[in-house]
Amino acid sequence: MQKINYPSTPIGYASFPRKAVVNLSKPFYATIQFYTGNGYRGTWAIDKKFNDEGHMENFISLIERNRGWNLDELWLVKNV
């Protein structure tokens, strides 16, 4: 059996649904999905515009702190 190695993709290149590089120091759109722990539909996602990477990290921390949800997935969509 031949082992297939798939290259890992840096988060800056992992953009959904468009495949492009997103500059995190400029305003950009991202889709963030959190795990809420509520059954099989235990996720909540939001599409939001962020000013930079720090703004996005603060938003994620706010949701984790206030709601108790964990970050599940993050898609960087495009720069504004």
Secondary structure, 3 states (H helix, E strand, C coil): CCCCCCCCCCCCCCCCCCCCCCCCCCCEEEEEEEECCCHHHCEEEEEEEECCHHHHHHHHHHHHHHHCCEEEEEEEEEEC
